[in-house]
Amino acid sequence: MRFAYVFPGQGAQYVGMGKSIYGNFPQTREIFNEADKILDFNLSRLCFEGPQKELSETKNCQVAVLTVSIATLRIFEELYGPIIGKPYFTAGLSLGEYSALVASGVLKFADTVMLVRKRGIFMESASSKNPGGMLAIIGLSVETVNEICKDTNTEIANLNSPGQVVISGKISDIENAGLLAKQGGAKKVSLLEVSGPFHSSLMNEASNLLKSYIEGVNFSCARIPLISNLSAEATIDKEIIKDNLIKQVNHATRWEESVRYMIKNNVSRFIEIGPGNVLKGLIRRITSQAVVYNIEDAGSLERFRDNIKEICLN
């Protein structure tokens, strides 16, 4: 039975994430300690104790979600990897793609920590120069939302699941888009708790800065095929992966298409590794046939034992 690892992105963070893993599995502390040392501040404490406002800052939350995801991955692989084997694909939503790259062997964790930290700083800087936000629109087609974007100078940022489209733009523009969406019959319109207009052309500066930094980072070809947010297709080529990461910052993420690509290639089980269960909800909205396991703490690791036999079936 084919399965995939999937990793959450920005927005999945919460105070206390990773604390259960850290407390119950001493071998995961190496990951947290390594991140603290590289960043030269106590990221672990920020994850475990907050405050929420500081944890949610882009420059902090991205590297925090990465660190918790990889610590969780390491203990999951140690406990269950020898039994269930390797995933057929890895994928992550936006920031989560960096965790997927570590899982696929493209990047070393130490390099990824600083790369993601820089990415967050670059995105915060671009946001301060081009203030804006993101708006989720539920219940309208992509085509309808695209027309609204044309009329309001906004851009589609995330194609997450059927009937759920996220747009980016300046605050006044996304507010206008929200009004048009409601008039057009949207079931729900909600402003996301993010600090900028991510995955849009307002992030061009961040993309350019990331391109300059990323050239100095060592990439390897993937040992496990990665599904790119940008292309929604599998690749193992390190140059394609690198280029996609640069473009991902100021282009839309295609999560729904990514999941459908994996399903088309006979993946029927998804293991969401990291804080929260956002991806579990999205995947279930994309297809009712897929089974999603969420692994984020000691309790979910223990419960996974009950699913080993099922996931190992050919």
N, C-alpha and C positions, 0 to 999 in steps of 0.2 A: 504493500500500500504506500503510495507516494505521499509525502508530507513536506511542508515548508515551514521554515522559521520566519516569523514576521515581527517587526519591532516598531514600537510607538514613537511618535514625534513630539514636538513642542506642544504643550497643553495637557500632556499626560501627567505632569509633575504634581506632587502633593507632599506636604510636610509629613515626614515619617517613612517615606518610600526608601526601601533598601534596609531599613533598620532590622527587620526580622531576618533577612538573609545574613546580614553582618553578625547578628547576635547568635544565630543558630549554626552557622557554618564558618568556623574560623578561617578556612582556606580562602574564603571570598574576601577577607580583609586585605589581602595583598593588592587587589584591584583598587579598593577605596584608598588605601595608603599610597599607592602609586599615583593616583590622580591628585591627591592632596600635595604630594611632593612636587609633581610637575607644575601644578598651578600655583604653588607657594601660598596656599590658603586652605582653610579647613572646609573643603567641599563636603566631606562626609557629615560633619555636624550640620551644615546647611540643609542637607537632604533629610537628616533625622529630626532636626529640631526647628528648622526654619530660621527667621520668619518667612511666611508665605510670600510677602511682597518682594523680599530680596531673592528668594528662590525663583520667583517667576520672571525676574529680569532676564532678557534674552541671553545676555552674555553668561549668565549662571545656569539657567534652566536647561539649555541645550546640552552642556557638558555634564550636568547632573543626571539628566535622563539617560545619556550615553553610558555613564559610569554604572548606574544602577542596572541598566539592561545587560551590560557585559558581565558584571558580577553575578547576576542571575543566570546568564547563559553558561558561565563557567561551572557553576555548581550543578546546573541541569545536565550539562554534557558529562560531568564526572559521574553523576548518579545513574543517568539513563542512556547516555550515548552508546556505551558498549552493548546495550540491549536493543535499542531501536535503530541504531545506525545513523547515517548522515542524512540530512534533508535533501530533497531534490532541488529546491530553490531556496534562496533567501531574499527577503524584501523588507523595506521599511518605509513608513510614511514620512516624507520630507526628511527631517533630521534623522529619523529612524533608519534611513538608508546608510548612515555612517555605522550604526551598530551592525547592520547586515554586512557591511564591507569587512568588519572585523571577523564576523562569523564565517565569512567566505574566504578568509585568508588574504584579502587584498591589502589590508592595512594592519599594522601592529597597533595594539591598544594605546601605547605611549604616544605614538605619532598622532593617533586619532584624537586623543584628549586635547592636544594643543591646536590641532586643525579645527576642531569643533569650537574650541574657545575663541579662536580668531574669527571663525565664521560668525559667531554670535556678536562679537565686537563690531565686525564690519557691517552686520545688519542693523545693529543699534545706531551706528554712525550714519548710515544711509537714511534710517528712519528719522533721525533728528533733523536732517536736512530736507527730507521730504515727508513731513508728518502725514500719517494716515492710519488706516485700520483695515479690518477684514469683516465681511458680513456673510453669514450663512443664509442661503435661501432654500427653503424646503417646499417641494410640491410643484415646481415648474420645470419644464424641459430645458436642456442645455441650449437649444436653439432660441428659446424665449429669453433666457438669461443673457445670452450673447447679444441679442437685440437691445436689451436694457443697458448692457455695458456700453454699446455704441452710442446710446443716447445720453449717457451720464459720464463719459470719460473714465469709466472703471474697466477692470479686466478680470477675467476668470482666473482664479488662483488655484483652486482645488476641485477636482472632479472625484468626489469621495465615494458616492454610492448612488443608486437610482433615485432621482428626485432631490438629491442634495448637492448643491453647487455653492462654492465659496468664492466670493469676489473680493478684490482689493482695490484700494484707491484712496484719495484724499477723503477726510471725514465728511465734508459737505457733499461730495460726489456719491459716496456709498449711502449716505442718508437719503439722497434723491433716488438712488437705485432701489433702496428699500421701499420707498413710497410707491414707485412704479411696480415693484414686485407684488406688493399687497393689492394694488389696483388690478393687477393682472391675474389675481387668484392664488397667490402663494399661500400655503398653509401656515407657514411660519417664517419669520425674518428675525434674525438675532445677530447682534454685534458680538464678535469674538473678543475674548480677553487676551489680546496680543498688543504688542507695542508698536506695530508698524504695518505697512501695506506689503506684506511678504508675497513672494512669487509673482511680482509684477515688475513692470519697467521702472518703477520708482526705486527698485533695488539694483539698478544697473551699476551703480558705484560699488556696491557690495560684491557683485559678481566679478567686477574688474579687479578688486583688491584680492578676492579669493583666488582668482586666476594667477596673480603674481605670487601669492604665498604657496599655492598648491604645487607649483613647479619644483619647489625644494623638498617635497615630501616623497618618500619612497613608496611606490605602488607596485604590487605584484599582480599577475593575472589570477583570476578567481579560481579557487579549487572547487567551489560550489557555484553554479551559475547564479548571477544576481539579476533580479528584475528591476530595471531602472524606472524611477518616477517619471523621467522625461520621455522615454520611448515606450514604456509599458511592455518591454520585451526583454528576453534573457540575453546576457552577455557575460563573457569571461575576460574580454580584452581590457587590459588596464588603461590603455589610452582612451578608449571609448568611455569607460567608467569615469575617468578623470574629467573628460570634456562634459559629460552629463552632469557631474556634480557642480561644475562651474555654471552651467546653464540653468540648473535646477533652481538656483536662488532667485532668478528673475523670470522664470517661466512656470506655467501651471504644472501641478503634480497630477498624475493620472492614475489614482489608486484603484478606481473601479476597473479600469481596463487592465491594470496589473494583475488584479485578482482573477479576472476572467481569463487572462492569458494562462495563469497557473492551472485553473480548472480545466481549460482546454487541453492542457498537457497532463491531464489525469491526476492532478493533486486534489485529494479529497479531505485532507486533514491539515489544519493550520495550527501551529504552536506559537501563540503570542507571548513573547518574552520581554518583560519589562514592566514598568509601573502602569497601573490602570487596565482598562479593558475596552478602550475606544475602538481598536481594530476588530475586536470580536463583534461588536455591534455593527460596524460597517460591513464586515464580511457576511454576516447573517442577512443584512438587507440586500446584498448583492446576489446571494444564492441561499436558499433554504436547505440545500443538499449538503453543504460543507459542514464539517464539525470543527469547532475552534476550541482549543485548550488555552487557558490563560495561566501563565506562570509568573508570579511576581513576589511571592513570599514563601515562608516555610510551610504554611498550610497548603498552598496550591501545589508545591513540590510534592508533598506527601500524598495529596489526593490524586496526583497524576499516576501513581502506582496502579490504580484501578483501571487505567486506560492502556497499559502497556501491551496487553494481549491483543487488544483491538488494533492498535496502531502498527503492530508487527505483522498483521495478516497480509499475505501477498494477494 
